[in-house]
Amino acid sequence: MDIDARSSRPVVFVTGASRPGSIGAAIARNQASLGWDVAFAFWDDYDAAMPWGAEANAHDEFADELRALGARALPVAVDLSHPESPALAVNRVRAGLGPIQAVVASHAHSVDSGLLDTTVDAFDAHFAVNTRGTWLLMKAFAEQFPSELSGLGRIIALTSDHTAHNLPYGASKGALDRIVKAAAVELGQRGITANLVNPGPIDTGWMTPDLAESLAAETALGRLGRPEDTADLVAFLLSESGGWINGQLLHSNGGFHLGV
């Protein structure tokens, strides 16, 4: 769809796309194939500290993959734990690709710990990235959203219903849910919708074989979700056809939440 006279492709900014097999990467790839230009955020220091590690040259290679699909692509390194980073990232995308029509917050800081062993530093780190960082990203996006795109703006945030044994992650995502629902009301007059997607358990490299088998058995459709499953729902929400959906938390998980 045309967004203005300067470009025939709308621009989406997808966070959490640091690895080609991630949900964020699947969303970026899907939107590129559907006619969007794509900026994607990554932060190597976080990945380097996780079991899967950072992938050298992955961002440039992924950008080339998106360009092969016909998109302009812009990798953006951003540490969302710093309060000034979200606005700087939005400005970087605008300078590189033009007005942003949609933001998909697929990033997460996630380190398992429970009620008794979570440290204050770990608790604060989760809320800084997952909650405050996403709020400030939505704020910066809304402040720059051009009036000529009224009715076409989209915010989508990935969430989770984790609670026990994953306290800081689950609590930070629960707080995020409330912020996104507030955005659905407060940004409606700017022509921006805001929704949440809970993808359920998707193995992007963090599951053991036993855990993957167990979670698949707990899913009504008998398999784990794939990143592409989430990307398909996000694509609908970003489309004109998804424009009447606002303030919702949608489960895209094959029936995992049903407790079979």
C-alpha positions as CSV (number, residue, x, y, z in Angstrom):
1,M,0.0,0.0,0.0
2,D,1.3,3.5,-0.8
3,I,2.1,5.6,2.3
4,D,3.1,8.8,0.6
5,A,4.5,10.2,-2.7
6,R,8.1,9.3,-1.7
7,S,7.8,5.6,-1.3
8,S,5.5,2.8,-2.4
9,R,6.5,0.6,0.6
10,P,5.5,1.2,4.2
11,V,8.2,1.0,6.8
12,V,8.2,-1.4,9.8
13,F,10.7,-1.3,12.7
14,V,11.1,-4.8,14.2
15,T,13.1,-5.2,17.4
16,G,14.5,-8.5,18.7
17,A,15.7,-9.7,15.2
18,S,19.3,-10.4,16.2
19,R,19.3,-14.0,15.0
20,P,18.0,-15.4,11.7
21,G,16.0,-18.1,13.5
22,S,14.3,-15.7,15.9
23,I,10.6,-14.7,15.9
24,G,11.6,-11.1,15.1
25,A,13.6,-12.3,12.1
26,A,10.6,-14.3,10.8
27,I,8.4,-11.2,11.2
28,A,10.9,-9.0,9.3
29,R,11.3,-11.6,6.6
30,N,7.6,-12.0,6.1
31,Q,6.9,-8.2,6.0
32,A,9.7,-7.8,3.4
33,S,8.0,-10.4,1.2
34,L,4.7,-8.6,1.6
35,G,6.0,-5.3,0.3
36,W,7.4,-3.5,3.4
37,D,10.7,-1.9,4.0
38,V,12.3,-3.2,7.2
39,A,14.5,-1.8,9.9
40,F,15.4,-4.4,12.5
41,A,17.1,-4.0,15.9
42,F,19.7,-6.2,17.5
43,W,22.1,-6.1,20.5
44,D,25.1,-8.4,20.3
45,D,26.2,-7.9,23.9
46,Y,22.9,-9.6,25.1
47,D,23.2,-12.5,22.7
48,A,26.9,-13.0,23.6
49,A,25.9,-13.5,27.2
50,M,23.3,-16.1,26.4
51,P,23.8,-19.8,25.6
52,W,23.3,-19.4,21.9
53,G,25.9,-16.6,21.6
54,A,26.2,-13.8,19.1
55,E,26.5,-14.6,15.4
56,A,29.2,-12.8,13.5
57,N,28.1,-10.9,10.4
58,A,24.5,-12.1,11.0
59,H,23.0,-8.7,10.8
60,D,24.6,-7.7,7.5
61,E,23.7,-11.1,6.0
62,F,20.1,-10.8,7.2
63,A,19.8,-7.3,5.7
64,D,21.0,-8.7,2.4
65,E,18.4,-11.4,2.6
66,L,15.7,-8.8,3.1
67,R,17.0,-6.8,0.2
68,A,16.8,-9.9,-2.0
69,L,13.1,-9.9,-1.2
70,G,12.8,-6.4,-2.6
71,A,12.9,-4.4,0.7
72,R,15.1,-1.6,1.8
73,A,16.7,-3.0,5.0
74,L,18.4,-1.2,7.9
75,P,20.1,-3.0,10.8
76,V,20.0,-0.9,14.0
77,A,22.2,-1.7,17.0
78,V,20.3,-0.6,20.1
79,D,20.6,-1.3,23.8
80,L,17.1,-0.8,25.0
81,S,18.1,-0.8,28.6
82,H,19.2,2.8,28.3
83,P,16.4,5.4,28.4
84,E,17.6,7.5,25.6
85,S,18.1,4.5,23.2
86,P,14.5,4.0,21.9
87,A,14.1,7.6,20.6
88,L,17.6,7.5,19.1
89,A,16.7,4.2,17.3
90,V,13.4,5.6,16.0
91,N,15.3,8.7,14.7
92,R,17.9,6.4,13.0
93,V,15.1,4.5,11.2
94,R,13.4,7.7,10.1
95,A,16.6,9.1,8.7
96,G,17.5,5.8,6.9
97,L,14.1,4.7,5.6
98,G,11.6,7.5,6.1
99,P,8.4,7.7,8.2
100,I,7.6,4.6,10.3
101,Q,4.2,3.1,9.9
102,A,4.5,0.2,12.3
103,V,6.6,-1.0,15.3
104,V,6.8,-4.6,16.3
105,A,8.4,-5.1,19.7
106,S,9.8,-8.7,19.6
107,H,12.8,-8.1,21.9
108,A,13.2,-9.6,25.3
109,H,15.6,-9.8,28.2
110,S,15.0,-13.2,29.7
111,V,17.0,-15.0,32.4
112,D,15.1,-17.6,34.4
113,S,14.9,-17.1,38.2
114,G,12.2,-17.4,40.9
115,L,10.7,-15.4,43.7
116,L,13.5,-16.3,46.2
117,D,16.6,-16.1,43.9
118,T,15.9,-13.2,41.7
119,T,18.3,-10.4,42.4
120,V,17.4,-6.7,42.4
121,D,19.8,-6.1,39.5
122,A,18.2,-8.9,37.4
123,F,14.7,-7.6,38.2
124,D,15.6,-4.1,37.1
125,A,17.3,-5.3,34.0
126,H,14.2,-7.2,32.8
127,F,11.9,-4.2,33.4
128,A,14.4,-1.8,31.8
129,V,14.4,-3.7,28.5
130,N,11.0,-5.5,28.4
131,T,8.8,-2.8,29.9
132,R,10.4,0.7,30.1
133,G,12.3,0.2,26.8
134,T,9.1,-0.9,24.9
135,W,7.1,2.0,26.5
136,L,9.7,4.5,25.3
137,L,9.9,2.9,21.9
138,M,6.1,3.2,21.5
139,K,6.2,6.8,22.8
140,A,9.0,7.8,20.3
141,F,7.0,6.1,17.5
142,A,3.8,7.9,18.3
143,E,5.5,11.3,18.6
144,Q,7.0,11.0,15.1
145,F,3.9,9.4,13.5
146,P,2.9,11.6,10.5
147,S,-0.7,12.8,10.4
148,E,-1.0,11.8,6.7
149,L,-0.8,8.1,7.8
150,S,-3.7,8.5,10.3
151,G,-5.6,5.2,10.6
152,L,-2.6,3.2,9.4
153,G,-0.3,3.2,12.4
154,R,0.4,-0.1,14.2
155,I,2.0,-1.2,17.4
156,I,2.4,-4.9,18.2
157,A,4.3,-6.2,21.2
158,L,5.1,-9.9,21.9
159,T,4.2,-11.0,25.4
160,S,4.2,-14.1,27.6
161,D,2.1,-15.6,30.4
162,H,5.2,-17.0,32.2
163,T,5.0,-16.6,36.0
164,A,6.4,-19.1,38.4
165,H,10.2,-19.8,38.1
166,N,10.5,-16.9,35.6
167,L,9.6,-14.1,37.9
168,P,11.3,-11.0,36.4
169,Y,10.5,-11.9,32.8
170,G,6.9,-12.7,33.5
171,A,6.3,-9.7,35.7
172,S,7.9,-7.4,33.1
173,K,5.7,-8.8,30.4
174,G,2.6,-8.5,32.5
175,A,3.4,-4.8,33.0
176,L,4.0,-4.5,29.3
177,D,0.5,-5.8,28.6
178,R,-1.1,-2.9,30.6
179,I,1.1,-0.3,28.8
180,V,0.1,-1.6,25.3
181,K,-3.6,-1.6,26.3
182,A,-3.2,2.0,27.5
183,A,-1.6,2.8,24.1
184,A,-4.6,1.3,22.3
185,V,-6.8,3.9,24.0
186,E,-4.4,6.9,24.2
187,L,-3.0,6.7,20.7
188,G,-6.3,5.9,18.9
189,Q,-6.9,9.5,18.1
190,R,-3.5,9.5,16.3
191,G,-4.7,6.7,14.1
192,I,-2.6,4.0,15.8
193,T,-3.7,0.6,17.0
194,A,-1.9,-1.3,19.6
195,N,-2.1,-5.1,20.2
196,L,-0.3,-7.9,22.0
197,V,0.6,-11.3,20.6
198,N,1.4,-14.3,22.9
199,P,3.2,-16.8,20.6
200,G,3.4,-19.5,23.2
201,P,6.4,-21.9,23.3
202,I,8.5,-21.5,20.2
203,D,12.0,-23.1,20.0
204,T,14.4,-20.5,18.6
205,G,17.4,-22.3,20.0
206,W,16.8,-22.3,23.7
207,M,14.9,-25.6,24.3
208,T,16.3,-29.0,25.2
209,P,14.9,-31.9,23.2
210,D,13.0,-33.1,26.3
211,L,11.5,-29.7,26.9
212,A,10.4,-29.4,23.3
213,E,8.8,-32.8,23.4
214,S,7.0,-32.0,26.7
215,L,5.7,-28.6,25.4
216,A,4.5,-30.1,22.1
217,A,2.5,-32.7,24.1
218,E,0.8,-29.9,26.0
219,T,-0.3,-28.2,22.9
220,A,-3.7,-29.0,21.4
221,L,-2.4,-29.3,17.9
222,G,0.4,-31.5,18.9
223,R,3.4,-29.5,17.8
224,L,5.5,-26.6,18.9
225,G,4.9,-23.2,17.3
226,R,7.2,-21.9,14.6
227,P,8.4,-18.3,14.2
228,E,6.5,-18.2,11.0
229,D,3.2,-18.9,12.8
230,T,3.7,-15.7,14.8
231,A,4.8,-13.8,11.7
232,D,1.5,-14.7,9.9
233,L,-0.6,-13.2,12.7
234,V,1.5,-10.1,12.9
235,A,1.2,-9.6,9.1
236,F,-2.6,-9.6,9.4
237,L,-2.5,-7.1,12.3
238,L,-0.3,-4.9,10.2
239,S,-2.5,-5.0,7.2
240,E,-5.5,-2.8,6.4
241,S,-7.7,-5.7,7.1
242,G,-6.4,-5.8,10.7
243,G,-7.1,-2.2,11.4
244,W,-10.2,-2.7,13.5
245,I,-8.4,-4.9,16.0
246,N,-7.2,-2.8,18.9
247,G,-6.3,-3.3,22.5
248,Q,-6.3,-7.1,22.3
249,L,-4.1,-9.8,23.6
250,L,-4.1,-12.6,21.0
251,H,-2.8,-16.1,21.6
252,S,-1.1,-17.6,18.6
253,N,0.0,-20.9,20.1
254,G,-1.9,-23.9,18.7
255,G,-4.0,-24.2,21.8
256,F,-1.2,-24.3,24.3
257,H,-3.1,-22.1,26.8
258,L,-6.0,-24.6,26.9
259,G,-4.3,-27.0,29.2
260,V,-4.9,-30.2,27.3
